[in-house]
Amino acid sequence: MLADETLLILGAGSSKTYNIPDGEKLKKLIIHLLKEDIDLRINLISSRVNESDIDRFLSDIETCNLKSIDDFINKSDNYIIGKILICYVLIKSEIQSDVNMTEENWLSEFWYILTRNISRNNFTRVFNKLKIITFNYDRTFEWFLFKALVGTFKLNVQEAYGIMHHLPILHVYGKLGSLPWEKSNLKRGLDENVASFSDIISISNAIRTIGETKLDDHLQSLIYDFINYSNSVYFLGFGFHESNLNILNLTKSINPISKIYGTAYSLDRFQKNTINIYNNGILKKLLPNNYTVYQYIKEIAPF
């Protein structure tokens, strides 16, 4: 069990371990599918997407010289197709992911931390003092916790649903549909495919992309509350994109007594210094850039 109020802020690097593509890989996969997947093109056209718009999207994304799909869509006037394609690829990736088969399973290490001093008699307290803000569309984090609850404490599905229903997690940009324990008409576990391509369209209509729209006031207020009421904040697999940092607005939302930690995998010293200066020194405890999320959770994180 966690010792104090803890917030995890998750970025694409936290899901990449589980074969969920990040923005850079997502762009490459989308280009490949638009060229090779005839069924995808047929489904798009059947969903009233003009074939000329599909061809223009493909041409634009191939020649944009931008690394990630996020940066491309943020500058594109054809973001509706982009969101459909993001959901199409990520839903397939969710289905094919297996959080228990990956070599660097940071979620398994985190589960060990969460279940310290937790038994079958007090398992309802396992998520006490935990909150999550995720900038990812995928639901691998929640799905792992659900499966771990069932397996560790020998719960039936309905018991586990009841615990998961109370897990405080915010998907800043939306997610790939609701999970079975959530209130929604479009529920899907990670081991289920969508019923039809129209479901992918519906899911794509419910997500946002970086810079697309301003967050609604209620969600923004919840984000600030999650940060402000946490004693320890951990950035895991987070890319520190300026738009995402603006949403968090740490200089306004952070509690002065909070401790902030985080991974900075692949960020060079200049990037980390820039991020730190931009946030008034708040992020000074970012780790050296050679630590993955798994290495950090297993060897360093002071939970």
N, C-alpha and C positions, 0 to 999 in steps of 0.2 A: 504494500500500500504506500502511496506517496506521502511524504512527510509534510509538505505544505502545498498551498494552492498553486497548481502547475498548469501552464498553458503551452501546448505544442503548436507551432506555426509551421505548416507543412507546405513545401514546394515540390516541383516536379521530380527533384532528385530523390525524394522519399518514396516515390512510386516506381521510379526507374528500375530499382532493384528487382521489382516484381514484373518486369517486362512490359510495363506501361510506358510507351514512348514519350520522351520529352518533346519540346517544341521543335527542336532541330530534326530529330528523327521523324517526327510526325509529318513535317513538310516533305521529306523524302518519300515516305510511305504514300502520302496522298498523290504525289506526282506519279509514282509507279502505278497506283491503282487506277488513276484516270487514264493511263495509257493501256493498261493490260486487263482490267476487270470490265468486261463487256456487260455483265449483269448489273454492275453499279451504274454504268451509263444509262442502261435501259430503265432502271428504277428511278434515276433522277429525272429522265424525260417523262416517265409515267407520272411523276409527281409535279408535273408542269414546270419543270426547269427547262428553259430554252437550251437547245444543243449549242447554239452559238455562244451563249453565256458560259457553258461548260468549257468550250474550246478557248474562250478568252481567258477564263480563270486559269486554265492549264498553262497557257502562254505567259500570262502575267507572273504566275508563281515560279515558273522556270527561269524567268529572266530578271527577277526582282533584286537579286544579289543580297537578300536578307536571309539571315541564318535560320530563323524559326518561323513557324506558322503564325505565332502570336504577332510578331512584328509585321508580317505580311498583311494579315487580316486587318490590323490596326490602321493600315494605310490603303486598304483596298475599298472600292465601292461595291464589291461583290461578296460581302461578308456572309450573306445568307447561305450561299453555296458552301463557303468555307466552314460554317458551323455544322452543316449537315455532314460534311466529310470528316470533320473532327470526331463527331459522335459515331459515325460509321466505323472508323478505325479503332477508336478507344473502346467501344462496346465489344468488338471482336477481341481486343487485347485483354479486356477484363475476363472474358469467358475462358481465354487460353491461359491466363495467369494461374499460378499455383503458389500461394504464399508459403507453403510448407516445403517446397522443393528447391527454393533458391538457396544458394550457398551462403550469401550474406543476409540472413534473415533478421533484420533489426527489430521487426515486430515481435519475434519470438523472445529476443533479449528484453524488450520493453515489457512484454507480458510477464516475464519472470519478476521484474521490478514491481509491477502492479500487484502481483499476487503474494508478495511477501506478507506474512502474518494474516493471510486470508485463507479461510477454510470453508468447508461446505456449510458451516453454521452461520457464517457472516459474509457469504459471497455477494450479497446485495450491496456491500460497501466497496466493491472492487474499483469502481470508477469515482469514488469520493475524491474530491480535490483535483480532478482532471477536467480540462477543457481543451478543445481543439478548434483552431482556425485553419482551414485548408484552402489553398488556391488551386487545388486539383479538381478535375471533373470526376475522376474515378473514385470508387468506393472500396478499394482494397483494404484500407485501414479499418473501416467499420466491419467489413466482412470477416477479416481475420479475427477481430475481437469476438464477434458472434460465434464463430466456429470454435475459438479457444474456450469461451464460456461453456459451451456444450461439452467439449471434450475434457476440460479440466475438472469441472464440478458435476459432471454427469447430469446435466440439466436436460429436461425435454425442451423441444423447440419453443413452446409457448412461454416457458419460464425464462428462456434466454431472450425472447422477444421483449418481455417485460423489462428486463435490465437494459437492453439496448435502447429501448424507447426513451430512456432518461439520460442517455449519454449526450452531453452538451457539445455539439459539433456544428460549425458553420462552414458551409461551402460558399465561399465568397462569390464565385462566378457561376454557381449552380452545379448540377451533377447529372450523371447518366441515368436518371430515373430514380424513383424511390425504392427503398429496400422493404422487404416483407413486413417489418414491424412499424413502418411509417404510414401515415394517413395519406393515401393517394389512390387514384384510379389506375395508375400505371406503375405497378410494383414489379420488380425483377431482381432476383438474387444474382450473384456473379456466376452461378452455374446454369443460368437460363439465358437463352437468346431472346431477342425481341420477337414479338408475334409477327410483325410485318415491317416493311420499310416505312410505312406511315407512322409507326411508333418512333422510329429514328427521327423523322421530321418533327414530331411532337416534342421529343427530348431536345432537339436542336433549338426549337423555339423558346425553350425554358432556360437556356444557358446564356451567359454573357461572355464577351471577349474583352481583353485588355483595352481600355479606352472607349469601348462601345457606348456605354451609358453610365450615368452617375448612379451609384448605389442608392437604393431607397433609404429613407431616413431611419427606419426601424432597424434594418440590417446594419447600417453604419453605427447606430447607437449600441447594438449588441456587440459589435467588434470592439468598440471603445471599452465597454463594460468588461468583456472577457480579459482585455489587457490590463485594465486598471485594477481589477480584483485579484490579480495573480501575483504571487510572491516570486515565482520563478518562471521565466519565459525562455523557451528553447526553439530556435530556428533550425529546422531539419530539412536539408535538401532544398533550401530556399535560394532563389537566384538574385534576390534584392533588386528586381526591376523597379525603376523609379515610380511607375504607376501603382505598383503594389505597396511600396513604402508610403506613398501618399495616402492610400486607403487606411493603412495602419496608423499613420500620423503619430509616431511614437513620442515625439516631443510634447504632444498634447495629451496622449492617452496613457502613457506609462506611469505607474506608481513610482514615486521617487525612491522607495525602499526596495523595489523589485530588482532581482538579479537576472541579467540577460546573458544567455549563452547561445552558441550556434555553430553549425558547420559552415565552412566557406569553400567547399570543394571546387577546384578549378578557378577560383578567383585569385588574381595576382595581388601583390602588395598595393599597387596603385589603386586598383578597384576597391580593395578593402578600406584603404585610407579615405578614398572619396566618399564611400558609403558612410563611414564613421563621422566624417566632417559634416556631411549633409544632415546627419541625425544628432548633431551636437554632442558627439562622443559617446552616445548611448550604446553603440554596438562595438565597443572596444574589445570585448571578449570573444570575438569571432576567432575560430581556430585556424591554425595553419591550413593551407589549401590541400594537404595530402590526406585528410581524414574523411572517409566516407561516413554516411549516417550509421552504418553498422559498427564501424570501428569506434565511433564516438559513443554510441549507446553502450557498447560492450566494455570499453576500456576507460572512458573519461567522464561521462556525464555524471554530475553530482546529484542524482536523484535521492 
